[in-house]
Amino acid sequence: MYPRDWIALGGVITTLLVSVVAIFGEKIRASWFKPKLCVHLHSPRGVFIANEIINPPPPAQQYTRPARYYYLSVRTTRRWPLAHDVRILVTRLERPDPGGLPTTVWTGEIPLRWEHPEIQPASRTFGRPARADFMPHKTQKKCRSAKINCT
């Protein structure tokens, strides 16, 4: 083969590679560079808040009830790429049985709200840490344990 033929072959191969990257580039990048999310309890003691509750009329009654709120912190350990369409769903609740083994007491899907839901959409794109409301607890006891499984 003459050098001219090698150059032409190199041009054809380069054109094919560029077209493959143009067509499948986003999928290639998503499979090579994945965001790594980390979810944990923001504070094991929770945040104590006195909830104001208003019963509808007749007659309207207002009272306060102590509650302890727990928050989940979500962050990505990599600065790039950003995590798109991030939601937190509670899919199962477990309670220890008398033998200490976890027993499933509920299954389903409940989406958790992000902190400040008035300005945050249900699914987020983020690279910085964010918090989600995990659960209000009606007593003043702290949360003994919360096992968080990420999939």
C-alpha positions as CSV (number, residue, x, y, z in Angstrom):
1,M,0.0,0.0,0.0
2,Y,1.1,3.5,-0.8
3,P,1.2,6.2,1.9
4,R,-1.7,7.9,0.2
5,D,-3.8,4.8,0.8
6,W,-2.9,4.7,4.5
7,I,-3.9,8.4,4.8
8,A,-7.3,7.7,3.1
9,L,-7.8,4.6,5.3
10,G,-7.1,6.7,8.4
11,G,-9.6,9.3,7.3
12,V,-12.3,6.7,6.8
13,I,-11.6,5.2,10.2
14,T,-11.6,8.6,11.9
15,T,-14.9,9.6,10.2
16,L,-16.5,6.4,11.4
17,L,-15.2,6.9,15.0
18,V,-16.5,10.5,15.0
19,S,-19.9,9.4,13.8
20,V,-20.2,6.7,16.4
21,V,-19.2,9.2,19.2
22,A,-21.8,11.7,17.8
23,I,-24.6,9.1,17.8
24,F,-23.8,7.2,21.0
25,G,-21.6,9.7,22.9
26,E,-24.1,10.4,25.7
27,K,-24.5,6.6,26.4
28,I,-20.8,6.0,26.3
29,R,-20.1,8.9,28.7
30,A,-23.0,7.7,31.0
31,S,-21.6,4.2,31.2
32,W,-18.0,5.3,31.8
33,F,-18.5,8.2,34.1
34,K,-21.4,7.6,36.6
35,P,-22.4,9.8,39.4
36,K,-21.9,8.2,42.8
37,L,-24.6,9.2,45.3
38,C,-24.3,8.9,49.0
39,V,-27.4,9.0,51.3
40,H,-27.2,9.2,55.1
41,L,-29.1,10.6,58.1
42,H,-28.3,14.3,58.5
43,S,-28.5,14.1,62.3
44,P,-29.3,10.9,64.3
45,R,-30.9,13.1,67.0
46,G,-33.2,14.8,64.5
47,V,-34.6,18.3,64.8
48,F,-37.2,19.1,67.4
49,I,-40.0,21.2,66.1
50,A,-43.4,22.2,67.7
51,N,-46.0,21.6,65.0
52,E,-49.0,23.9,64.9
53,I,-52.1,22.0,64.0
54,I,-55.4,23.6,63.0
55,N,-58.5,21.5,62.9
56,P,-61.1,22.7,60.4
57,P,-64.3,24.3,61.6
58,P,-66.8,24.0,63.2
59,P,-65.3,25.2,65.6
60,A,-61.7,25.8,64.5
61,Q,-59.2,24.6,67.0
62,Q,-55.5,25.2,67.1
63,Y,-52.9,23.4,69.2
64,T,-49.2,22.5,69.1
65,R,-47.8,19.0,69.2
66,P,-44.1,18.2,69.7
67,A,-42.4,16.4,66.8
68,R,-38.9,15.5,65.9
69,Y,-38.0,15.6,62.2
70,Y,-35.3,13.6,60.5
71,Y,-33.6,14.6,57.3
72,L,-31.6,12.6,54.8
73,S,-28.6,14.2,53.2
74,V,-27.9,13.3,49.6
75,R,-24.6,14.2,48.0
76,T,-22.5,13.0,45.1
77,T,-18.9,12.1,45.8
78,R,-17.8,13.2,42.3
79,R,-18.0,16.7,41.1
80,W,-18.7,15.6,37.5
81,P,-21.0,14.3,36.1
82,L,-24.1,15.7,37.7
83,A,-26.8,13.4,38.9
84,H,-30.0,13.9,36.9
85,D,-33.6,13.2,38.0
86,V,-32.8,12.3,41.6
87,R,-35.7,11.2,43.8
88,I,-35.8,9.4,47.1
89,L,-38.5,6.7,47.5
90,V,-39.3,4.7,50.6
91,T,-39.9,1.2,49.3
92,R,-40.1,-0.9,52.5
93,L,-40.4,-0.4,56.2
94,E,-39.0,-3.1,58.6
95,R,-39.3,-3.6,62.3
96,P,-37.3,-6.0,64.4
97,D,-39.2,-9.0,65.6
98,P,-38.8,-10.5,69.1
99,G,-35.8,-12.4,67.9
100,G,-34.1,-9.2,66.6
101,L,-34.5,-10.1,62.9
102,P,-35.9,-7.4,60.6
103,T,-39.5,-8.1,59.6
104,T,-41.1,-6.3,56.7
105,V,-44.2,-4.4,57.9
106,W,-44.9,-2.4,54.8
107,T,-44.0,-2.3,51.1
108,G,-44.9,0.2,48.5
109,E,-43.5,3.5,47.2
110,I,-43.6,6.9,49.0
111,P,-41.6,9.7,47.5
112,L,-39.9,12.0,50.0
113,R,-39.9,15.7,49.6
114,W,-36.8,17.8,49.2
115,E,-36.1,20.5,51.8
116,H,-38.0,23.7,50.9
117,P,-40.5,21.9,48.6
118,E,-42.0,25.2,47.5
119,I,-39.0,26.0,45.4
120,Q,-37.6,22.5,44.7
121,P,-39.1,20.2,42.1
122,A,-39.9,16.5,43.0
123,S,-36.9,15.3,41.0
124,R,-33.7,17.2,41.0
125,T,-30.4,17.6,39.1
126,F,-27.6,18.4,41.5
127,G,-24.0,18.1,42.1
128,R,-24.0,19.8,45.6
129,P,-25.4,18.2,48.8
130,A,-29.2,18.4,49.3
131,R,-31.5,17.4,52.1
132,A,-34.9,15.6,52.1
133,D,-37.5,15.3,54.8
134,F,-37.3,11.7,56.0
135,M,-39.9,11.3,58.7
136,P,-41.6,13.2,61.5
137,H,-41.6,11.4,64.7
138,K,-44.4,12.4,67.2
139,T,-42.5,11.6,70.4
140,Q,-39.4,13.2,71.8
141,K,-37.3,10.0,71.6
142,K,-34.5,9.9,69.1
143,C,-34.4,7.6,66.1
144,R,-32.6,4.4,67.3
145,S,-31.6,3.2,63.9
146,A,-32.3,3.8,60.3
147,K,-30.8,1.5,57.7
148,I,-30.6,3.1,54.3
149,N,-30.1,0.8,51.3
150,C,-29.1,2.5,48.0
151,T,-29.8,0.9,44.7
